[in-house]
Amino acid sequence: MTKLTETQIQESLKGLGEWSEASGAIQRTFQFADFVEAMRFVNQVADEAEAQQHHPDILIRYNRVMLTLSTHDAGGITGKDFALAEFAEGLIAQGV
């Protein structure tokens, strides 16, 4: 995968609501009703990440989950990161 330009990153972020760029990655914190709901979300993201062979940094704090996405092999943000971010957004849209 090819690393995206800053312009491409900013354009892609426009369609992702609460996601932002931070230190060469894209990042968002999700909040859930409780720990169990947060873990349900994390497990679904983990399954998709494994299927894509693209693994995010995941920080879990009770009912909050922070996803940080970058493509280490490319040295920055690529389309793979936005694909996984869109998957996570889809889970939220489905009420997961």
Order of alpha helices (4+ residues) and beta strands (2+ residues): alpha-beta-beta-alpha-beta-beta-alpha
